[in-house]
């Protein structure tokens, strides 16, 4: 997922995907997407600005 996030940053280095979009695009379950986003946030790899924007 980290590679996907890096590849999909906008010009302002922001990642704009909802959990639902991540699940559909990466073919992963909702719990997997949530757990991964939460882990990346806790490890300060990404910062949540608001739902769907990191």
DSSP file (Angstrom, degrees, kcal/mol; ACC not computed):
  #  RESIDUE AA STRUCTURE BP1 BP2  ACC     N-H-->O    O-->H-N    N-H-->O    O-->H-N    TCO  KAPPA ALPHA  PHI   PSI    X-CA   Y-CA   Z-CA
    1    1 A X     >        0   0    0      0, 0.0     4,-2.6     0, 0.0     5,-0.2   0.000 360.0 360.0 360.0 -31.8    0.0    0.0    0.0
    2    2 A X  H  >  +     0   0    0      1,-0.2     4,-2.6     2,-0.2     5,-0.2   0.927 360.0  48.7 -60.7 -43.9    2.9    2.4    0.6
    3    3 A X  H  > S+     0   0    0      1,-0.2     4,-2.4     2,-0.2    -1,-0.2   0.904 110.9  51.0 -62.6 -40.7    4.0    2.2   -3.0
    4    4 A X  H  > S+     0   0    0      2,-0.2     4,-0.9     1,-0.2    -2,-0.2   0.917 110.3  49.5 -61.9 -43.8    0.4    2.8   -4.1
    5    5 A X  H >< S+     0   0    0     -4,-2.6     3,-0.9     1,-0.2    -2,-0.2   0.941 112.0  47.5 -61.1 -48.3    0.2    5.9   -1.9
    6    6 A X  H >< S+     0   0    0     -4,-2.6     3,-1.1     1,-0.3    -1,-0.2   0.903 111.1  51.4 -60.1 -42.3    3.5    7.3   -3.2
    7    7 A X  H 3< S+     0   0    0     -4,-2.4    -1,-0.3     1,-0.2    -2,-0.2   0.668 112.5  47.5 -69.5 -16.3    2.4    6.6   -6.8
    8    8 A X  T << S+     0   0    0     -4,-0.9     8,-0.5    -3,-0.9    -1,-0.2   0.052  76.7 129.1-118.5  25.6   -0.9    8.5   -6.2
    9    9 A X  B <   -A   15   0A   0     -3,-1.1     6,-0.2     6,-0.1     2,-0.0  -0.554  52.4-131.8 -75.0 144.2    0.2   11.6   -4.5
   10   10 A X    >   -     0   0    0      4,-2.8     3,-2.1    -2,-0.2    -1,-0.1  -0.194  38.8 -82.2 -84.1-174.1   -1.1   14.9   -6.0
   11   11 A X  T 3  S+     0   0    0      1,-0.3    -1,-0.1     2,-0.1    -2,-0.1   0.755 132.5  53.5 -62.9 -24.7    1.0   17.9   -6.8
   12   12 A X  T 3  S-     0   0    0      2,-0.1    -1,-0.3     0, 0.0     3,-0.1   0.243 121.0-108.0 -93.0  12.6    0.7   19.0   -3.1
   13   13 A X  S <  S+     0   0    0     -3,-2.1     2,-0.4     1,-0.3    -2,-0.1   0.826  75.5 138.9  63.8  34.5    2.0   15.6   -1.9
   14   14 A X        -     0   0    0     -6,-0.0    -4,-2.8     2,-0.0     2,-0.6  -0.857  48.9-140.8-110.4 147.1   -1.4   14.7   -0.7
   15   15 A X  B     -A    9   0A   0     -2,-0.4    39,-2.5    -6,-0.2     2,-0.7  -0.931  15.6-169.2-108.5 118.9   -3.1   11.3   -1.0
   16   16 A X  B     +B   53   0B   0     -2,-0.6     2,-0.3    -8,-0.5    37,-0.2  -0.808  34.5 120.2-116.9  90.2   -6.8   11.5   -1.7
   17   17 A X        -     0   0    0     -2,-0.7    35,-0.2    35,-0.5     2,-0.1  -0.982  48.6-138.1-147.0 135.4   -8.6    8.1   -1.4
   18   18 A X     >  -     0   0    0     -2,-0.3     4,-2.5    33,-0.1     5,-0.2  -0.460  33.5-107.5 -82.9 166.3  -11.4    7.0    0.8
   19   19 A X  H  > S+     0   0    0      1,-0.2     4,-2.6     2,-0.2     5,-0.2   0.912 122.6  53.1 -58.8 -42.4  -11.3    3.6    2.5
   20   20 A X  H  > S+     0   0    0      1,-0.2     4,-2.1     2,-0.2    -1,-0.2   0.903 109.5  47.8 -60.7 -42.8  -14.0    2.4    0.0
   21   21 A X  H  > S+     0   0    0      2,-0.2     4,-2.7     1,-0.2     5,-0.2   0.896 111.0  51.3 -66.1 -40.4  -11.9    3.6   -3.0
   22   22 A X  H  X S+     0   0    0     -4,-2.5     4,-2.9     2,-0.2     5,-0.3   0.932 109.9  49.8 -60.5 -45.9   -8.8    1.9   -1.6
   23   23 A X  H  X>S+     0   0    0     -4,-2.6     5,-1.2     1,-0.2     4,-1.1   0.926 115.0  43.1 -59.5 -46.6  -10.6   -1.4   -1.1
   24   24 A X  H  <5S+     0   0    0     -4,-2.1    -1,-0.2     3,-0.2    -2,-0.2   0.908 118.2  44.1 -67.4 -42.7  -12.0   -1.3   -4.6
   25   25 A X  H  <5S+     0   0    0     -4,-2.7    -2,-0.2     1,-0.2    -1,-0.2   0.908 124.6  32.2 -71.0 -43.1   -8.8   -0.3   -6.3
   26   26 A X  H  <5S-     0   0    0     -4,-2.9    -1,-0.2    -5,-0.2    -2,-0.2   0.471 102.2-126.1 -95.4  -2.8   -6.4   -2.6   -4.4
   27   27 A X  T  <5 +     0   0    0     -4,-1.1     2,-0.3    -5,-0.3    -3,-0.2   0.938  63.3 135.8  55.6  50.9   -9.0   -5.4   -4.0
   28   28 A X      < -     0   0    0     -5,-1.2    -1,-0.2    -6,-0.3    -2,-0.1  -0.825  57.8 -97.4-122.7 163.3   -8.5   -5.6   -0.2
   29   29 A X     >  -     0   0    0     -2,-0.3     4,-2.2     1,-0.1     5,-0.2  -0.379  31.0-115.0 -78.2 159.6  -11.0   -5.8    2.6
   30   30 A X  H  > S+     0   0    0      1,-0.2     4,-2.7     2,-0.2     5,-0.2   0.914 115.9  52.2 -61.0 -44.8  -12.2   -2.8    4.6
   31   31 A X  H  > S+     0   0    0      1,-0.2     4,-2.7     2,-0.2     5,-0.2   0.889 109.5  50.6 -60.5 -36.9  -10.5   -4.0    7.8
   32   32 A X  H  > S+     0   0    0      2,-0.2     4,-2.3     1,-0.2    -1,-0.2   0.930 112.0  46.6 -64.9 -44.7   -7.2   -4.4    6.0
   33   33 A X  H  X S+     0   0    0     -4,-2.2     4,-2.6     2,-0.2     5,-0.2   0.932 115.1  46.1 -62.6 -46.3   -7.4   -0.9    4.6
   34   34 A X  H  X S+     0   0    0     -4,-2.7     4,-2.7     1,-0.2     5,-0.2   0.934 113.3  48.7 -63.4 -47.0   -8.4    0.6    7.9
   35   35 A X  H  X S+     0   0    0     -4,-2.7     4,-2.4    -5,-0.2    -1,-0.2   0.902 113.3  47.6 -60.6 -41.6   -5.7   -1.3    9.8
   36   36 A X  H  X S+     0   0    0     -4,-2.3     4,-2.6    -5,-0.2     5,-0.2   0.928 112.7  47.2 -67.4 -45.4   -3.0   -0.3    7.3
   37   37 A X  H  X S+     0   0    0     -4,-2.6     4,-2.1     1,-0.2    -2,-0.2   0.919 113.5  49.5 -61.9 -43.0   -4.0    3.4    7.2
   38   38 A X  H  X S+     0   0    0     -4,-2.7     4,-2.7    -5,-0.2    -2,-0.2   0.907 111.4  48.8 -62.8 -41.9   -4.1    3.4   11.1
   39   39 A X  H  X S+     0   0    0     -4,-2.4     4,-2.4     2,-0.2    -2,-0.2   0.931 111.4  48.8 -63.5 -45.6   -0.6    1.8   11.3
   40   40 A X  H  <>S+     0   0    0     -4,-2.6     5,-2.7     1,-0.2     6,-1.4   0.855 113.1  48.7 -63.5 -34.0    0.9    4.3    8.8
   41   41 A X  H ><5S+     0   0    0     -4,-2.1     3,-1.3    -5,-0.2    -2,-0.2   0.920 111.0  49.0 -69.7 -44.8   -0.7    7.1   10.7
   42   42 A X  H 3<5S+     0   0    0     -4,-2.7    -2,-0.2     1,-0.3    -1,-0.2   0.866 112.0  48.8 -62.5 -36.8    0.6    5.8   14.1
   43   43 A X  T 3<5S-     0   0    0     -4,-2.4    -1,-0.3    -5,-0.2    -2,-0.2   0.400 113.9-121.0 -84.2   3.3    4.1    5.4   12.6
   44   44 A X  T < 5S+     0   0    0     -3,-1.3    -3,-0.2     2,-0.2    -2,-0.1   0.784  77.3 126.5  60.7  31.3    3.9    8.9   11.2
   45   45 A X  S   <S+     0   0    0     -5,-2.7     2,-0.3     1,-0.2    -4,-0.2   0.844  82.6  14.0 -78.9 -38.0    4.4    7.8    7.6
   46   46 A X  S    S-     0   0    0     -6,-1.4     2,-0.4    -9,-0.2    -2,-0.2  -0.896  72.6-141.3-130.2 162.7    1.2    9.6    6.7
   47   47 A X        -     0   0    0      7,-1.0     2,-0.5    -2,-0.3    -6,-0.1  -0.995  18.7-129.7-127.3 128.1   -0.8   12.3    8.5
   48   48 A X        +     0   0    0     -2,-0.4     6,-0.2     1,-0.2     3,-0.1  -0.649  26.7 174.1 -78.2 122.6   -4.6   12.3    8.3
   49   49 A X        -     0   0    0      4,-2.6     2,-0.3     1,-0.5    -1,-0.2   0.851  69.7 -37.0 -91.4 -47.3   -6.0   15.7    7.3
   50   50 A X  B >  S-C   53   0B   0      3,-1.6     3,-2.6     0, 0.0    -1,-0.5  -0.936  92.0 -48.3-162.4 174.7   -9.6   14.5    7.1
   51   51 A X  T 3  S+     0   0    0     -2,-0.3   -33,-0.1     1,-0.3     3,-0.1  -0.306 129.3   8.5 -55.7 124.9  -11.4   11.5    5.9
   52   52 A X  T 3  S+     0   0    0    -35,-0.2   -35,-0.5     1,-0.1     2,-0.4   0.502 113.6  91.5  83.1   4.5  -10.1   10.5    2.5
   53   53 A X  B <    BC  16  50B   0     -3,-2.6    -4,-2.6   -37,-0.2    -3,-1.6  -0.968 360.0 360.0-137.9 120.4   -7.2   13.0    2.6
   54   54 A X              0   0    0    -39,-2.5    -7,-1.0    -2,-0.4   -38,-0.1   0.329 360.0 360.0-130.7 360.0   -3.7   12.2    3.9
